[in-house]
Amino acid sequence: MLALSQTLSGAGLAAGITVGALLAEEMLGSTGLSGLPAALFTGGAALGAVGIGRVCQRWGRRPGLTLGYATAGLGSLGVVLAAAVGTVWLLFLSLLVYGAGTATTLMARYAGADLASPARRGRAVSLVLFATTLGAVVGPNLVGVTGDVAHGLGVPRLAGPFLLAVVAYAAAAVVLGAFLRPDPLRLARARAAEAASKGELEREEEREAQREAGAESKAAEAAEPTNVRGIVSGASVMTLTQLVMIAIMTMTPVHMRAHGHATETAGLVIALHVAAMYLPSPLTGVLVDRIGRRRVAAASGIVLLAAGGLAALAPAHSVPALAAALVLLGIGWNFGLVSGTAIVTDAVPLATRASTQGLVDVGIAVAGATGGLASGLVVATGGYATLALAGGLVALGLVPLLALTGRSKDETARTRSAAAPGSPAVTAAPGERT
């Protein structure tokens, strides 16, 4: 059910990516502000990540993710209405609410890691991301079809993908709300409590262990240490990759249309980009588990530099060159997200995992909002090539950052364990430390 909801949410996510900047440019009549939609819906993702993280922490993944997708569906409907009546303030407000879908789609990856052993955590995260691929790739390629539907309803064509988002996010909310059982986070906590109780029974007499197991299992869970350095390191990786990816991706459709390319052509390039964001996930997960989180994270910076350089040098009339740059951009983002997620999850104890993950995703969303807002201003003043090259250089900063933060002993042991024959292959043993 988690995979199905991710497929649906991918189609909703693609709306803002594909036509958000174009819709704003059309309604505002300014390229300089065309990055504002990305800033708004990623800012909405920051707010959504806080709320969803708190709901997940208190009640579990299912209610938190369901609420997030339902909110995104409401925001998508608001965008359609704003385009229909030509109201800019409603567009901005609705894009902010629509951003909850971005937060929810990303936070769902943590649900995949809840029951995974440390040796397979990267692969567990990657499988959830991979499920997003179909909807995220199909969505941009339906720009023409959904535009025709919108036109038939008396709505501007560029609002068409948001009609698809309304249906997709609503369906994702229904699927999760009705069928995501048992709740992954609640089950992981139950297993941890059970393991702690069994440990007490082995060390104490049966009667006293039965009397004290409930309270002490919670204490044991709360006593798990938090690796602050790991949280900072993983969050930094995901924040920088999000900043660079959003900035370059947002302005690519605007850049293409300014040079005579059709909206459908820009949609194809974005579809290839989104495919590269999610399709490599299974391979990325294996790399993260086998060669190490930090090595893959450093590779993301190098790949993003290559993407920015190619985008800067690509002739504006060359669709293949721009598509190749956007594919590299997606792969670099994927490397950063999967590796960063694994680093953060390794560093946080089960007792505070959901709330901490939510706060980390706030930083990611703020970075995306910054990249989206700045991208339009940079392109308006310095051009698309300047934006692309600057983004690549910023991403390269991941390499020295990771070298400075280093790697904890736990991460080193975990990487060796993952590479060793007979390492855990399916789920975490009850009570396994993270």
DOTIMAR-50996 format. One record per residue (C-alpha): residue in three letters; x, y, z. Coordinates in steps of 0.001 Angstrom, whole numbers, plus 500000, padded with zeros to 6 digits. Layout:
# residues N
AlaXYZ ...
# end
This chain:
# residues 434
Met500000500000500000 Leu502886502346500704 Ala504230501692497199 Leu500826502340495596 Ser500366505608497479 Gln503835506710496380 Thr502998506006492751 Leu499890508159493032 Ser501658510945494900 Gly504376511045492246 Ala501787512181489702 Gly500643514933492052 Leu504185516032492778 Ala504951516394489069 Ala502371519167488590 Gly504281521810490512 Ile507600520711489047 Thr506414520838485445 Val504171523892485143 Gly504343525770488443 Ala506898528294487190 Leu505161528630483819 Leu501783529278485456 Ala503275531971487683 Glu505069533563484739 Glu501782533643482800 Met499750535106485666 Leu502390537578486867 Gly503927538496483542 Ser507441538351485007 Thr510299535856484675 Gly511956537249487795 Leu509094535943489944 Ser508624532644488122 Gly510666530873490774 Leu508151531929493428 Pro505869528853493054 Ala508760526511493828 Ala509627528669496817 Leu506030528599498014 Phe505342524903497683 Thr508696523988499183 Gly507996526487501970 Gly504677524709502413 Ala506634521474502554 Ala508612522893505488 Leu505428523652507405 Gly503985520301506402 Ala507075518435507564 Val506717519909511055 Gly503063518979511348 Ile503358515554509731 Gly506395514708511833 Arg504522515526515037 Val501455513535514016 Cys503635510548513082 Gln505522510803516371 Arg502326510738518404 Trp499967508510516408 Gly502076506707513796 Arg502926506937510090 Arg499450506157508740 Pro497533509153510154 Gly500430511530509484 Leu500909510568505841 Thr497160510408505184 Leu496674513919506544 Gly499566515204504439 Tyr498188513861501153 Ala494670515075501900 Thr496026518566502557 Ala497982518501499294 Gly494853517556497377 Leu493068520574498846 Gly495946522831497847 Ser495925521458494283 Leu492234522280493998 Gly492979525797495214 Val495591526272492458 Val493048525268489814 Leu490483527708491205 Ala493081530488491386 Ala494027529967487742 Ala490367529909486719 Val489543533240488370 Gly492966534828487867 Thr493549535541491550 Val497254535716492366 Trp496919535735496174 Leu494823532551496046 Leu497442530966493787 Phe500183531736496295 Leu498174530506499276 Ser497162527322497468 Leu500747526581496386 Leu501768526852500029 Val499135524257500991 Tyr500006522128497940 Gly503538521872499351 Ala502289519409501968 Gly502354516815499185 Thr506086517295498678 Ala506699516877502409 Thr504532513770502606 Thr506052512118499540 Leu509522512571501007 Met508595511607504574 Ala507088508350503356 Arg510643507139502752 Tyr511160507018506516 Ala508267504572506804 Gly510224502224504576 Ala513167502376506991 Asp511195501850510207 Leu511380498056510098 Ala514663497674508196 Ser517926496549509757 Pro520816499046509614 Ala522551496840507037 Arg519579497186504649 Arg518325500645505559 Gly519523502261502340 Arg517735499665500239 Ala514534500013502259 Val514477503772501709 Ser515271503361498025 Leu512386500978497370 Val509873503525498651 Leu511422506220496454 Phe511425503857493472 Ala507676503401493824 Thr507278507125493143 Thr508809506746489688 Leu505777505718487634 Gly503509508568488693 Ala506306511131488645 Val507303510182485092 Val503801509837483689 Gly502608513135485202 Pro504789515538483140 Asn503942513656479945 Leu500251514339480520 Val500683518105480310 Gly498948518216476923 Val496125515876477878 Thr495391517507481219 Gly495681520915479540 Asp492958519925477098 Val490765518760479986 Ala491325522047481806 His490559524041478673 Gly487331522107478242 Leu486368523104481783 Gly487108526754481115 Val490366526712483088 Pro493796527816481741 Arg495692524936480159 Leu498650525264482526 Ala496347524421485447 Gly495631521010483896 Pro498396519105485745 Phe497011520406489035 Leu493673518776488180 Leu495606515508487998 Ala497228516371491336 Val493817516757492998 Val492843513225491987 Ala496271511704492668 Tyr496748513125496161 Ala493168512347497193 Ala493589508750496023 Ala496911508424497890 Ala495240509639501086 Val492452507078500729 Val494868504207500034 Leu497031504947503077 Gly494167505740505406 Ala492335502535504578 Phe495092499989503962 Leu498437500869505616 Arg498113498337508406 Pro499959497613510626 Asp501509501015511051 Pro505295500642510433 Leu506460503005513177 Arg504068501660515799 Leu505092498091514923 Ala508787498988515218 Arg508154500466518652 Ala506203497403519743 Arg509059495129518656 Ala511582497261520499 Ala509484497154523675 Glu509058493399523375 Ala512784492861522964 Ala513557495052525950 Ser511085493052528047 Lys512695489771527001 Gly516109491129527932 Glu514893491950531390 Leu513392488491531801 Glu516786486965531062 Arg518500489025533764 Glu515883489086536511 Glu513339486852538076 Glu510192486296536035 Arg507738487953538425 Glu509645491222538850 Ala510451491403535131 Gln506769491067534240 Arg505880493811536698 Glu508536496290535501 Ala508857495437531789 Gly506513498153530476 Ala508181501064532261 Glu511733499863531748 Ser511232499107528054 Lys510301502750527535 Ala513313503828529558 Ala515594501581527524 Glu514222503021524302 Ala514621506600525544 Ala518177505845526701 Glu519411505153523182 Pro521987507815522357 Thr521466510439519670 Asn524358510946517259 Val524190514721516759 Arg527072514705514305 Gly525273512152512173 Ile522073514210512159 Val523933517363511118 Ser525885515520508454 Gly522886513746506906 Ala520724516856507064 Ser523437518925505369 Val523695516446502511 Met519964516470501849 Thr519669520240502281 Leu522387521126499782 Thr521232518621497171 Gln517647519883497481 Leu518742523507497138 Val520699522866493939 Met518165520518492375 Ile515163522794492933 Ala516972525885491653 Ile518107524374488348 Met515011522270487762 Thr512600525156488350 Met514167527407485736 Thr514718524789483039 Pro511131524910481638 Val511245528725481679 His514627528685479923 Met513350526257477301 Arg510141528150476562 Ala512096531410476258 His514063529758473449 Gly511050528541471508 His510509525046472900 Ala506930523854473378 Thr505524523203476834 Glu505208519508475940 Thr508939519393475143 Ala509769520935478502 Gly507432518379480069 Leu509401515561478438 Val512691516903479786 Ile511194517224483270 Ala509803513685482992 Leu513304512380482275 His514622514400485197 Val511999513049487586 Ala512688509505486367 Ala516348510040487221 Met515338511324490662 Tyr513607508070491586 Leu514419505278489121 Pro518030504679490287 Ser516884504267493893 Pro517331500468494185 Leu520917500700492928 Thr521588503714495133 Gly520282501809498150 Val522666498928497483 Leu525594501341497116 Val524690503131500344 Asp524579499836502248 Arg527642498293500611 Ile530219501053500123 Gly528995503473502761 Arg526631506379503264 Arg529268509108503083 Arg530922507918499903 Val527609507996498063 Ala526846511402499574 Ala530180512753498298 Ala529436511272494876 Ser526172513232494815 Gly528124516494494979 Ile530328515470492067 Val527371514368489926 Leu525516517619490649 Leu528582519604489619 Ala528610517706486317 Ala524889518426485887 Gly525333522141486503 Gly528311522353484173 Leu526511520556481360 Ala523365522678481778 Ala525480525845481672 Leu527303524789478495 Ala524328523165476691 Pro523098525124473643 Ala519615526487474334 His518260524786471197 Ser519625521348472151 Val516941519324473888 Pro519196516226474248 Ala521899518241476017 Leu519435519866478421 Ala517774516499479034 Ala521160514903479830 Ala521932517691482288 Leu518570517258484018 Val519065513489484188 Leu522398514006485955 Leu520689516506488226 Gly518116513875489204 Ile520751511193489830 Gly522809513511492030 Trp519726514398494064 Asn518873510714494442 Phe522357509917495743 Gly522094512710498290 Leu518585511893499486 Val519075508148499976 Ser522482508472501649 Gly521414511417503804 Thr518235509642504909 Ala520231506582505963 Ile522734508726507890 Val519975510544509793 Thr517981507377510530 Asp521127505662511847 Ala521745508607514166 Val518307508910515808 Pro516863506576518478 Leu513427505094517916 Ala511862507125520716 Thr512389510453518921 Arg512825509275515350 Ala509676510631513678 Ser509843514107515207 Thr513555514484514442 Gln513050513318510868 Gly510290515872510510 Leu512596518668511668 Val515297517537509247 Asp512786517663506410 Val511905521218507441 Gly515491522166506640 Ile515269520373503310 Ala512073522206502432 Val513485525591503445 Ala516480524917501227 Gly514145524095498353 Ala512173527284498945 Thr515382529292498926 Gly516539527655495719 Gly513205528187494019 Leu512931531833495023 Ala516541532690494184 Ser516533530836490862 Gly514197533260489111 Leu516162536275490343 Val519483534776489255 Val518175533914485793 Ala516629537370485392 Thr519922539072486237 Gly522670536666485178 Gly521065534060482946 Tyr520368530332483141 Ala524014529348482614 Thr525068531365485655 Leu522429529662487781 Ala523406526166486612 Leu527149526636487142 Ala526691528270490551 Gly524449525402491637 Gly527049522832490636 Leu529773524619492589 Val527566524817495683 Ala526912521065495468 Leu530624520338495278 Gly530857521773498791 Leu529515518425500023 Val532924516816499545 Pro534873518967502041 Leu531854519079504347 Leu531768515296504639 Ala535530515170505079 Leu535326517625507973 Thr532465515897509794 Gly534091512482509433 Arg532420509179510180 Ser531373507804513528 Lys532480504432514836 Asp528911503159514574 Glu528751504036510874 Thr532078502327510220 Ala530943499154511973 Arg527618499232510160 Thr529251499517506732 Arg531573496592507507 Ser528620494558508749 Ala526679495257505575 Ala529566494109503408 Ala530195490966505431 Pro528730487598504381 Gly525634486646506312 Ser524767490199507303 Pro521093490879508175 Ala518917490789505104 Val515315491571505903 Thr514200493416509031 Ala515649494608512249 Ala515703492282515170 Pro513388493501517879 Gly515067496194519901 Glu518003496598517523 Arg519879499831518142 Thr519944502386515383 
# end
